[in-house]
Amino acid sequence: MRTFDFTPFTRSAIGFDHLFELLNSQASESTENYPPYDIVRTGEDTFRINLAVAGFAPSDINIMAQQNLLVVSGRKTEQEKTEYLYQGISARAFERRFNLADYVEVENAAFENGLLQLNLARKVPEAMKPRRIEINAAIPLNEKRLGSIKAA
């Protein structure tokens, strides 16, 4: 697969190597589209991923959250051989990877009516949030200089 050359941007963008690698990897990923999914914004800092996993039981699905990565995989447990006349509901194994922004965490997961729902929230630590710095009234700069000159 063809990748884009980010060299001109990397000269002045320090610490963004991961972002450029992420963009290149997204371009080179296969066009696998199973299982289908939706990503929904449910609030300013909350999201939901809905995966259509019909035919799977909750015990057949594994959810692994790592830093900046969410991996959802499914594998059917072996059952007795069934003779299908037509099989339209896929039961093949899958693995879906979702790249998460910094401070996005999986809050919980639910399984209902063949949909796996993953609720995510961005939880920025207080130390990382922007804060307003108050300006204190101080001695004017000219008076400060005069005071140091008189003391000398």
Backbone as a ProteinNet text record, in pm:
[ID]
protein_1_A
[PRIMARY]
MRTFDFTPFTRSAIGFDHLFELLNSQASESTENYPPYDIVRTGEDTFRINLAVAGFAPSDINIMAQQNLLVVSGRKTEQEKTEYLYQGISARAFERRFNLADYVEVENAAFENGLLQLNLARKVPEAMKPRRIEINAAIPLNEKRLGSIKAA
[TERTIARY]
83.9	0	88.6	44.7	120.3	104.1	213	207.2	245.8	209.5	238.7	370.1	450.3	577.8	556.1	568.9	548.4	678.6	787	917	913.9	849.1	847.8	784.2	685.2	618.1	699.4	773.2	848.1	966.7	1008.4	1120.9	1086.1	960.7	922.3	821.5	779.9	682.1	751.8	792.5	866.5	768	788.4	704.9	578.1	560.1	439.8	465.2	575.8	608.5	495.1	438	329.8	210.3	178.9	66.2	89.4	210.5	240.4	239.1	289.7	285.4	140.5	58.7	-83	-153.4	-127.1	-187.5	-142.8	-16.2	33.4	-26.8	-39.6	-94.4	-241.9	-316.3	-457.5	-472.9	-383	-389.6	-357.3	-273.1	-230.5	-314.7	-409.1	-492.8	-582.3	-616.3	-705.9	-844.8	-925.2	-1060.6	-1158.8	-1112.9	-1198.1	-1310.1	-1433.5	-1545.1	-1637.5	-1581	-1660.9	-1604.7	-1683.3	-1826.2	-1853.7	-1970.7	-2002.9	-2015.8	-1985.5	-1990.4	-2029.5	-2072.8	-2103.9	-2024.4	-1984.4	-1925.6	-2015.8	-2066.2	-2163.6	-2109.3	-2120.8	-2087.1	-2211.5	-2199.3	-2313.4	-2308.1	-2199.3	-2182.1	-2056.3	-2020.2	-1902.2	-1775.6	-1765.5	-1647.6	-1682.8	-1797.9	-1837	-1874.7	-1847.5	-1869.2	-1921.8	-1982.3	-2026.7	-1988.5	-1933.1	-1906.2	-2006.9	-2083.2	-2178.9	-2127.4	-2104.3	-2061.7	-2174.7	-2208	-2311.4	-2246	-2269.1	-2205.3	-2311.3	-2405.3	-2511.2	-2449.8	-2501.8	-2452.8	-2343.5	-2291.4	-2188.6	-2251.8	-2200.4	-2240.5	-2137.9	-2174.8	-2076.7	-1949.4	-1960.4	-1840.9	-1750.3	-1799.1	-1719	-1638.8	-1662.6	-1602.4	-1501.2	-1387.3	-1281.2	-1255.7	-1254.1	-1228.3	-1101	-1002.6	-874.1	-846.3	-834.5	-804.1	-659.6	-582.9	-445	-435.4	-317	-300.4	-320.5	-418.4	-450.5	-494.5	-532.2	-575.5	-683.1	-788.4	-895.5	-906.9	-898.1	-905.8	-1025.7	-1117.3	-1234.1	-1220.4	-1219.1	-1205.9	-1314.8	-1349.3	-1452.2	-1417.5	-1443.4	-1420	-1527.3	-1601.3	-1707.5	-1646.7	-1711	-1668.7	-1714	-1637.7	-1669.3	-1798.9	-1889.1	-2014.4	-2024.8	-2127.6	-2146.3	-2167.7	-2131.2	-2146.6	-2294.3	-2324.8	-2461.5	-2463.6	-2561.1	-2572.4	-2663.2	-2601.3	-2675.8	-2722.9	-2846.4	-2893.2	-2853.3	-2852.7	-2805	-2755.7	-2635.4	-2581.7	-2555.4	-2645.5	-2633	-2573.9	-2580.1	-2521.8	-2380.3	-2286.9	-2147.4	-2106.7	-2027.4	-1976.5	-1824.7	-1763.3	-1618.1	-1552.8	-1431.7	-1355.7	-1325.5	-1314	-1284.3	-1195.4	-1132.8	-1057.9	-1070.2	-1125.1	-1141.1	-1051	-975.6	-886.7	-935.1	-942.4	-981.3	-869.3	-817.1	-715.8	-787.5	-745.8	-809.9	-719.8	-781.3	-706.9	-656.1	-564.4	-513.5	-628	-622.2	-716.1	-855.4	-874.8	-1004.1	-999.9	-1097.7	-1103.1	-1236.4	-1236	-1359.9	-1423	-1543.9	-1613.4	-1682.9	-1754	-1822.5	-1861.2	-1905.5	-1949.7	-2080.1	-2168.1	-2295.9	-2326	-2401.2	-2437.2	-2587.8	-2653.5	-2798.9	-2845.9	-2932.4	-2993.9	-2890.9	-2782.2	-2681.2	-2588.9	-2600.5	-2512.8	-2423.5	-2295.1	-2199.9	-2183.3	-2212.1	-2202.4	-2087.7	-1993.6	-1879.7	-1891.4	-1899.9	-1910.1	-1772.3	-1732.1	-1600.9	-1616.4	-1516.8	-1518.1	-1376.3	-1365.3	-1235.7	-1226	-1126.4	-1106.8	-968.5	-964.2	-838.1	-806	-684.6	-648.3	-649.7	-682.3	-689.6	-559.7	-445.2	-316.1	-296.1	-366.7	-350.8	-452.8	-555.4	-658.6	-606	-651.2	-609.7	-662.7	-583.8	-627.2	-594.9	-675.5	-658.2	-558.9	-465.5	-366.5	-407.7	-431.3	-469.6	-346.1	-365.2	-257.3	-276.5	-176	-183.1	-142.6	-203.5	-163.3	-27	67.9	203.3	252.1	368	428.9	460.3	422.9	455.7	605.9	643.2	782.1	871.6	827.6	909.5	937.9	838	858.5	951.8	945.4	1030.7	1177	1203.9	1341.4	1390.3	1304.1	1344.7	1375.5	1296.1	1320	1454	1494.2	1623.4	1738.1	1717	1822.4	1843.3	1734.8	1744.5	1810.8	1784.6	1843.2	1993.8	2042.2	2184.5	2259.8
-116.7	0	123.4	226.7	350.4	434.1	493.8	580.5	721.9	815.8	956.2	991.2	1075.4	1116	1238.3	1219.5	1327.7	1398.3	1373.8	1431	1583.4	1656.5	1802.5	1846.6	1770.8	1807.3	1767.7	1658	1609.9	1698.2	1781.2	1871.6	1973.5	2016.1	2119.1	2070.1	1946.8	1892.4	1790.4	1835.1	1749.5	1670.6	1540.4	1456.1	1406.6	1431	1387.5	1263.5	1194.9	1075.1	974.2	955.9	858.8	894.1	1022.2	1065.7	1032.3	1058.6	1030.2	879.8	800.4	654.6	605.3	665.3	629	657.6	774	807.8	711.5	676.2	581.3	442.6	399.4	265.6	258.7	367.5	369	357	419.1	413.6	273.8	201.9	71	-44.7	-17.5	-124.4	-181.6	-306.4	-369.6	-307.2	-334.4	-279.9	-375.6	-449.4	-541.5	-462	-505.5	-430.7	-518	-620.2	-708.4	-707.6	-694.8	-667.8	-519.3	-485.9	-344.2	-275.2	-145.9	-71.7	73.8	138.6	281.5	344.6	468.8	548	669.7	687.8	792.6	884.4	1015.1	1111	1126.1	1094.3	1101.1	1222.3	1295	1415.4	1486.3	1592.5	1668.1	1583.4	1501.7	1417.5	1270.4	1227.7	1087.2	1033.6	905.1	840.3	699.8	641.3	502.5	434.8	315.7	231.6	117.6	100.9	-8.7	-105.1	-229.6	-333.3	-433.5	-464.5	-563.5	-701.4	-775.4	-905.9	-1015.7	-1016.6	-1117.7	-1256.3	-1348.4	-1485.5	-1511.3	-1407.3	-1423.1	-1406.8	-1480.1	-1464.8	-1374.6	-1311.2	-1228.7	-1303.6	-1433	-1511.4	-1535.2	-1512.4	-1530.5	-1404.7	-1295.2	-1166.4	-1125.7	-1075	-1028	-879.9	-799.7	-656	-624.7	-567.1	-534.4	-386.2	-312	-169.5	-149	-84.1	-47.8	102.6	156.5	299.9	335.4	418.8	470.4	362.6	244.4	138.5	54.1	27.5	-60.8	-172.5	-296.4	-412	-496.6	-517.6	-602.3	-721.4	-841.8	-961.3	-1060.8	-1144.2	-1244.3	-1375.1	-1483.2	-1617.1	-1708.5	-1770.9	-1861.9	-1985.9	-2031.9	-2156.6	-2271.3	-2374.6	-2489.8	-2555.7	-2574.9	-2643.3	-2762.8	-2841.9	-2956.9	-2909.2	-2992.3	-2958.5	-2944.6	-2830	-2803.9	-2797.1	-2860.1	-2856.5	-2739.2	-2636.4	-2518.1	-2535.1	-2501.1	-2491.7	-2356.2	-2255.6	-2121.9	-2056.5	-2000.6	-1933.6	-1787.4	-1700.3	-1558.1	-1481.1	-1539.3	-1475.2	-1527.7	-1438.7	-1479.2	-1511.4	-1612.1	-1650.1	-1658.7	-1589.8	-1597.3	-1511.9	-1549.7	-1476.3	-1336.4	-1240.6	-1103.5	-1036.7	-929.5	-842.5	-700.3	-612.6	-471	-389.5	-298.9	-210.2	-67.1	1.6	141.7	220.2	318.8	405.7	512.1	527.1	621	742.1	857	979.1	969.4	1057.2	1061.2	1083.8	1014.6	1026.6	974.2	902.7	838.7	699.2	670.6	542.3	473.6	340.3	263.8	261.6	314	316.9	184.8	130.1	2.8	-55.6	-179.5	-249.8	-321.6	-325.5	-393.9	-472.1	-579.3	-664.3	-681.1	-634.1	-642.5	-653.7	-750	-768.6	-778.2	-847.4	-865.8	-747.4	-643.6	-526.8	-521	-503.8	-479.7	-329.1	-272.8	-128.5	-98.5	-16.8	24.6	174.2	213.1	354.4	406.1	515.2	573.3	717	764	901.8	956	1083.1	1151.7	1210.7	1164.9	1211.1	1274	1403.9	1476.5	1507.6	1472	1503.3	1654.5	1693.7	1835.9	1908.5	1842.6	1905.9	1937.3	1866.8	1886.8	1985	2018.8	2110.6	2253.3	2334.4	2474.5	2543.9	2632.9	2706.3	2853.6	2935.5	3080.1	3124.7	3207.1	3261.7	3404.9	3432.2	3565.4	3654.4	3779.2	3877.7	3956	3953	4024.8	4170	4258.5	4398.6	4406.9	4465.4	4473.1	4616.3	4639.7	4772.1	4800.4	4918.3	4950.2	4938.8	4904.1	4878.7	4997.9	5121.7	5241	5260	5239.7	5253.4	5146.6	5028.5	4918	4954.4	5010.7	5050.4	5161.8	5259.5	5371.3	5322.9	5227.5	5171.7	5103.1	5030.8	4962.1	5060.3	5172.3	5272.6	5345.2	5379.9	5450.9	5362.4	5232.9	5142.3	5128.6	5150.3	5133.8	5252.6
0	0	0	-61.6	-71.6	55.8	100.9	217.1	177.6	259.7	234.6	303.2	241.6	299	387.2	518.9	614.1	650.7	578.1	610.2	623.6	533.5	551.6	683.6	731.1	855.4	978	968.2	1084.1	1116.7	1024.5	1052	1159.2	1163.5	1259.6	1363.2	1357.3	1451	1541.2	1656.1	1747.8	1833.4	1842.5	1926.2	1859.8	1731.5	1661.1	1575.7	1598.8	1521	1525.1	1643.9	1660.6	1571.8	1562.2	1479.3	1332.7	1282.9	1143	1114.8	1209.1	1193.5	1192.9	1276.8	1284.1	1152	1093.7	964.8	855.7	853.8	754	774.7	899	923	886.3	907	869.3	718.4	644.5	498.3	447.5	521.2	472.4	526	617.6	671.1	562.2	580.4	483.2	494.5	396.9	395	461.8	559.6	634.8	701.8	683.2	738.5	823.5	885.9	969.8	1110.1	1209.7	1208	1186.1	1134.3	1115.8	1251.2	1251.6	1377.5	1352.6	1458.5	1459.4	1573	1552.5	1660.2	1677.6	1798.3	1826.8	1935	1913.9	2019.7	2106.8	2233.9	2324.2	2416	2413.7	2494.2	2448.7	2518.7	2479.3	2487.5	2591.5	2610.1	2625.6	2572.9	2582	2444.8	2425.2	2297	2321.2	2217.9	2224.8	2093.8	2105.4	1989	1994.3	1887.1	1875.2	1769.2	1807.2	1712.8	1695.6	1571.3	1541.9	1542.7	1649.8	1666.7	1681.3	1588.2	1590.8	1580.4	1658.7	1656.6	1759.1	1822.7	1925.3	2063.1	2158.2	2297.8	2366.5	2475.6	2546.8	2583.2	2609.2	2643.9	2523.2	2402	2280.9	2245.4	2318.1	2283.7	2389.3	2344.4	2432.8	2404.1	2509.8	2496.5	2573.5	2503.4	2565	2544.3	2654.1	2646.9	2690.3	2604.2	2632.7	2616.4	2639.7	2622	2475.4	2447.6	2314.1	2215.6	2263.4	2172.8	2240.4	2165.3	2210.1	2107.6	2154.3	2065.8	2107.6	2013.9	2037.3	1943.9	2000.5	1918.2	1957	1861.7	1885.5	1817	1886.9	1832.4	1889.6	1799.3	1841.6	1905.1	2011.6	2072.6	1982.7	1981.5	1896.1	1943.2	1851	1879.9	1786.7	1807.6	1720.1	1577.2	1483.7	1341.9	1309.4	1249.5	1207.5	1056.8	996.4	851.4	813.3	756	714.3	570.8	542.9	406.1	349.6	437.1	402.3	530.6	529.5	647.1	612.7	655.7	628.5	745.5	864.7	983	998.2	979.7	985.5	1128.5	1142	1273.7	1269.6	1173.7	1162.1	1270.7	1302.3	1403.2	1350.5	1443	1402.7	1506.6	1464	1553.8	1501.5	1582.8	1547.4	1638.2	1578.9	1655.7	1641.8	1754.4	1757.1	1824.1	1755	1813.5	1895.1	2018.6	2109.4	2131.3	2147.1	2178.4	2322.1	2356.2	2492.9	2590.4	2701.3	2813.3	2782.9	2672.5	2645.7	2705.2	2789.7	2859.9	2833.5	2838.1	2827.2	2965.5	2974.5	3103	3132.1	3030.9	3050.5	2916	2919.4	2799.3	2831.6	2732.5	2748.7	2621	2636.7	2523.2	2525.2	2417.5	2413.6	2269.3	2241.9	2110.6	1997.4	2021.3	1916.8	1896.4	1979.9	1972	2094.9	2071.1	2178.1	2187.6	2303.5	2323.3	2418.3	2371.7	2452.2	2477.6	2602.5	2638	2676.1	2611	2633.4	2682.4	2756.7	2805.3	2806.2	2772.1	2780.5	2920.1	2996.5	3133.5	3144.3	3119.4	3124.1	3270.2	3317.6	3456	3480	3601.3	3635.6	3602.2	3623.4	3598	3449.8	3360.9	3217.2	3159.3	3236.6	3187.2	3188.3	3093.7	3094.6	3219.9	3272.9	3391.6	3374.7	3434.8	3425	3531.8	3492.8	3584.9	3617.4	3743.6	3786.8	3792.9	3755.1	3762.2	3890.5	3977.7	4104.7	4084	4161.7	4158.4	4226.3	4160.1	4213.5	4204.6	4259.6	4252.4	4106.4	4057.4	3918.7	3895.3	3774.9	3740.1	3769.2	3743.1	3766.8	3914.8	4001.8	4145.8	4198.6	4142.2	4184.1	4156.5	4040.1	4004.9	4096.7	4123.2	4208.3	4349.8	4397.9	4531.1	4541.2	4435.6	4439.3	4425.7	4355.7	4340.3	4473.7	4545.6	4674	4778.4	4774.1	4872.3	4851.8	4730.4	4700.7	4742.3
[MASK]
++++++++++++++++++++++++++++++++++++++++++++++++++++++++++++++++++++++++++++++++++++++++++++++++++++++++++++++++++++++++++++++++++++++++++++++++++++++++

